């Protein structure tokens, strides 16, 4: 399992991957998310934690779900409380991404948040299954 923390902003995604140096930044656009997903697919058993940001995280959550990656969205209060507990009082995108990565690693040891399966993914799968099963039927 490889812990991944993604700090989501309106314009960018800051990504910390356990064992990788630094924090990578991707645009919070379809193209940027596509690049991120390609990188995460190369990570062994990625366990992605994303903090809720009022909807800016939806596209990356859906993309992770569609790619078959394990992903969970957590409450920002929990993330902030965890940061305070570690003694980290500063708040930057890079620090938040690193802390979410650490939190992801801890979730693997303890009872983890439930893996997210967005309703849109489920509805999309059902729609494709229904279309495939009824194709060719008059």
C-alpha positions as CSV (number, residue, x, y, z in Angstrom):
1,X,0.0,0.0,0.0
2,X,1.3,3.4,-0.9
3,X,-0.2,6.4,0.8
4,X,-1.2,9.4,-1.3
5,X,-2.5,12.8,-0.1
6,X,-4.1,15.3,-2.4
7,X,-4.7,18.9,-1.3
8,X,-7.4,20.2,-3.6
9,X,-7.7,23.9,-4.6
10,X,-9.8,25.6,-7.2
11,X,-7.0,25.8,-9.7
12,X,-4.5,23.1,-8.6
13,X,-4.0,19.7,-7.0
14,X,-1.0,19.3,-4.7
15,X,0.0,15.6,-4.5
16,X,2.2,14.0,-1.9
17,X,3.1,10.3,-2.5
18,X,4.6,8.3,0.3
19,X,8.3,7.7,-0.4
20,X,8.5,10.2,-3.2
21,X,10.5,13.4,-2.7
22,X,8.6,16.7,-2.8
23,X,5.0,17.5,-3.7
24,X,3.8,17.5,-7.3
25,X,1.4,20.1,-8.5
26,X,-1.2,19.4,-11.2
27,X,-3.8,21.7,-12.7
28,X,-7.4,21.0,-11.4
29,X,-8.5,20.6,-15.0
30,X,-9.4,17.6,-17.1
31,X,-5.9,17.5,-18.6
32,X,-4.2,18.0,-15.2
33,X,-6.4,15.3,-13.6
34,X,-5.6,13.0,-16.5
35,X,-1.8,13.4,-15.9
36,X,-2.4,12.8,-12.2
37,X,-4.3,9.6,-12.8
38,X,-1.6,8.3,-15.1
39,X,1.0,8.9,-12.4
40,X,-1.2,7.3,-9.7
41,X,-1.7,4.2,-11.9
42,X,2.0,3.6,-11.7
43,X,2.0,3.7,-7.9
44,X,1.7,0.3,-6.2
45,X,-1.7,0.0,-4.4
46,X,-2.3,3.7,-4.1
47,X,-4.5,4.7,-1.2
48,X,-5.6,8.2,-1.9
49,X,-7.0,10.6,0.7
50,X,-8.6,13.9,-0.4
51,X,-10.0,16.6,1.8
52,X,-13.5,17.9,1.0
53,X,-13.3,21.4,-0.4
54,X,-16.9,22.3,-1.3
55,X,-17.0,20.5,-4.6
56,X,-13.6,21.3,-6.1
57,X,-12.6,17.7,-5.3
58,X,-15.4,16.0,-7.2
59,X,-13.6,15.8,-10.6
60,X,-10.5,14.1,-9.1
61,X,-12.6,11.8,-6.9
62,X,-14.6,10.7,-10.0
63,X,-11.5,10.2,-12.0
64,X,-9.9,8.1,-9.3
65,X,-13.0,6.0,-9.0
66,X,-13.2,5.5,-12.8
67,X,-9.5,4.5,-12.8
68,X,-10.2,1.8,-10.1
69,X,-8.1,3.6,-7.5
70,X,-8.9,3.4,-3.8
71,X,-9.9,6.9,-2.8
72,X,-11.6,8.5,0.2
73,X,-12.8,12.0,1.0
74,X,-12.4,13.2,4.5
75,X,-13.8,16.0,6.6
76,X,-11.6,19.1,6.6
77,X,-12.1,19.4,10.4
78,X,-10.5,16.0,10.8
79,X,-7.6,16.9,8.6
80,X,-7.0,20.2,10.5
81,X,-7.3,18.4,13.9
82,X,-4.8,15.9,12.8
83,X,-2.4,18.6,11.6
84,X,-2.7,20.3,15.0
85,X,-2.0,17.0,16.8
86,X,1.2,16.6,14.8
87,X,2.2,20.1,15.9
88,X,2.0,21.5,12.4
89,X,0.5,25.0,12.9
90,X,1.4,26.4,9.4
91,X,-1.0,25.8,6.6
92,X,0.2,25.7,3.0
93,X,-0.9,23.5,0.1
94,X,2.4,21.5,0.3
95,X,2.1,20.9,4.1
96,X,-1.6,19.9,3.7
97,X,-0.7,17.4,1.0
98,X,2.0,15.9,3.1
99,X,-0.3,15.7,6.1
100,X,-3.0,14.0,4.1
101,X,-0.5,11.5,2.9
102,X,0.5,10.8,6.5
103,X,-3.1,10.5,7.4
104,X,-3.6,8.0,4.6
105,X,-0.8,5.9,5.9
106,X,-2.3,5.9,9.4
107,X,-5.7,5.0,8.0
108,X,-4.2,1.8,6.5
109,X,-3.2,0.7,10.0
110,X,-6.4,1.7,11.8
111,X,-10.0,1.4,10.6
112,X,-9.9,3.4,7.4
113,X,-12.6,5.6,6.0
114,X,-14.8,3.9,3.6
115,X,-13.7,3.8,0.0
116,X,-15.6,6.3,-2.1
117,X,-17.8,5.1,-4.9
118,X,-19.6,8.2,-6.3
119,X,-23.2,7.7,-7.3
120,X,-22.3,8.9,-10.8
121,X,-19.8,6.0,-11.2
122,X,-22.4,3.6,-10.0
123,X,-25.1,5.0,-12.3
124,X,-22.6,5.0,-15.2
125,X,-21.7,1.4,-14.6
126,X,-25.4,0.4,-14.3
127,X,-26.2,2.3,-17.5
128,X,-23.4,0.6,-19.4
129,X,-24.4,-2.8,-18.0
130,X,-28.0,-2.2,-19.0
131,X,-27.1,-1.0,-22.5
132,X,-24.8,-4.0,-23.0
133,X,-27.4,-6.5,-21.8
134,X,-30.2,-5.0,-24.0
135,X,-28.3,-4.4,-27.2
136,X,-29.6,-6.5,-30.0
137,X,-32.9,-7.0,-28.3
138,X,-35.8,-5.9,-30.5
